[in-house]
Amino acid sequence: MSDVAVPKSVTVEVLTEEDDAAAEAAIEERWSLYEAYNELHALAQELETPFEAPAVLVVGQQTDGKSALVEALMGFQFNHVGGGTKTRRPITLHMKYDPQCQFPLCHLGSDDDPSVALPKSLSQIQAYIEAENMRLEQEPSPFSAKEIIVKVQYKYCPNLTIIDTPGLIAPAPGLKNRALQVQARAVEALVRAKMQHKEFIILCLEDSSDWSIATTRRIVMQVDPELSRTIVVATKLDTKIPQFSCSSDVEVFLSPPASALDSSLLGDSPFFTSVPSGRVGYGQDSVYKSNDEFKQAVSLREIEDIASLEKKLGRLLTKQEKSRIGISKLRLFLEELLWKRYKESVPLIIPLLGKEYRSTVRKLDTVSKELSSLDEAKLKERGRTFHDLFLTKLSLLLKGTVVAPPDKFGETLQDERSQGGAFVGTDGLQFPHKLIPNAGMRLYGGAQYHRAMAEFRFLVGAIKCPPITREEIVNACGVEDIHDGTNYSRTACVIAVAKARETFEPFLHQLGARLLHILKRLLPISVYLLQKEGEYLSGHEVFLKRVASAFNSFVESTEKSCRDKCMEDLASTTRYVTWSLHNKNRAGLRQFLDSFGGTEQLTTSGNSIGFSLPQDAPSGVTDAKSRSDVKLSHLASNIDSGSSIQTTEMRLADLLDSTLWNRKLAPSSERIVYALVQQIFQGIREYFLASAELKFNCFLLMPIVDKLPALLREELENAFEDDLDSIFDITNLRQSLDQKKRSTEIELRRIKRIKEKFRVMNEKLNSHEFAQNIKAPSLQQ
């Protein structure tokens, strides 16, 4: 038997040594992976890259004890803890367990370069956090999303990355609390943005003994409705236990029903923690002389909580219940959960790092090419190439394209009106935008130009002549230079051209401003397209500003010149009335008067002449002395036929008496003037509308196509004849590119180092998994 026993003892000893070696290798493996993720997290913060390392995000109300819980998990105190808002910037803690580190070894990430971590003492980190809180408290925006990054090694630290967020605020309603309400919305937006990261495990803190009250969960569930990546923690357990009157209340609190707390939450049920009050230090108000004492107090508090619960319940807690009570249990759960997430994320991180590495290589190549092209000949050639590409994009936008995203560059008609001005008539009213075709669509370029012109055509084409008063007619009659009779045709012309000029001139200015706004928008959209295709001259801001200035100046001067031409047309058509133009044909007035449906009489010496009243003529114009209906066309035909010279002479005398010699404005005279004004105004409107549309197309739109290229090329060549260094700012640009190249090279080396770490770690994890799969069948045998 002894012969058999020795080998067994030797075998046991060998296995123990192997286990120790395996344990040490596992610890080293974890440390390597934690370090790689810490670097990855810092890189993601600095470069705003699309990948994120798994981390624990602590979310809670302002007085839920978030910072105290984080300190208890770390094993030492460092934060600014107390009433009110004590965390105004998220604090990212990269914690690493180091049994050899008797005192916390801390490094504070630089705000300018998160990859640089400066060694700091606990008191220095505390002072920095307090100073940041005080600084932000005085700022217009008292909260910042930029993280304070702290790296910690300590014998009591878990291997965790924890992000402590500002506490959520529940302000009172009312106008006097408006400032606090604004802060509450800012904090909630900041915390919600952090929770959007799918890699983060949310640690949701609730300071309540009633699970039906979801103070923090209400915010968390807006991002994680099923709580599938949320751990719920009931804080301040030591203060809640005395509040329960019977054991059944405690039972419900420890094991909440599904109706109060969804069982799908991460970890299946909530955790319960207590953190003893008191600060570490040697001051008069300090409770603990060292972090070791604080750590012991946390452990003792956990034992006391279990004892108090068992006393209140009248029974011993089960193993499952004890696994949810205390800081140590929460810490162990988080550590194992985060380690599992780390391992699962490794294969996913590697391709993202590879993509980022390739992108950075391309960026470095681009910078190197820009540096090598900083000579006069190449810069001139690049400037000419940019000129051609810019014009190509302008032409593309006018002809129509879908390359630029409408949600970023398009404008609805309502947006266009607010930015470029609306068409407003003399009555000050705007036409409802919803009645214009494509009003709700976000348009740009040629499509937006066409919609604006269509709106102009639609609105101006529907304008009616403004109302005419009797006073305006009488004032327009005036006195001739050779007689004191009245000339109602002249009166109608005076009124019509004045009404037309007053009505249509504002629309010219409004159309010019609207189209100018649309054409100026082509510049930023063209720049976007050039940037998207990698054809933008980045770094040459002086040159680009000169091109932009030339483009805007050309568009503005061209719009003014076009508007001046339209103003000349409007001035000419409202300066002199040409009946063939304004009345369309010689029979226009007769045809208009022949359409009268009613009757009016001009009564003088028993003779009468009848006129019909148009539908939109002034109301209340009636002749009480009307006797019979005789149309003006009958009068004309009678005159032409010569059937009765005496009757004709009498009627002409009556007509002259009522329209030429009589200053009393008869209803029939008023109707004649009104009819003439309407006819002249309509002629002016139709001519103005056609002329304005044609001229803006010919003298504003077309010059963008056929005159702008030559002008920009001339401006470009003139710029090249000046001091080229001042145009391209070669000296400063070279310095900027050199600095950019150095920083890109550093960034590339960092990504390469992290990428290699994850590759090696992935191989180790795969080899361990393979070894376990091979070993398992042999153990069963």
Order of alpha helices (4+ residues) and beta strands (2+ residues): alpha-beta-alpha-beta-beta-beta-alpha-beta-beta-alpha-beta-alpha-beta-alpha-alpha-beta-alpha-alpha-alpha-alpha-alpha-alpha-alpha-alpha-alpha-alpha-alpha-alpha-alpha-alpha-alpha-alpha-alpha-alpha-alpha-alpha
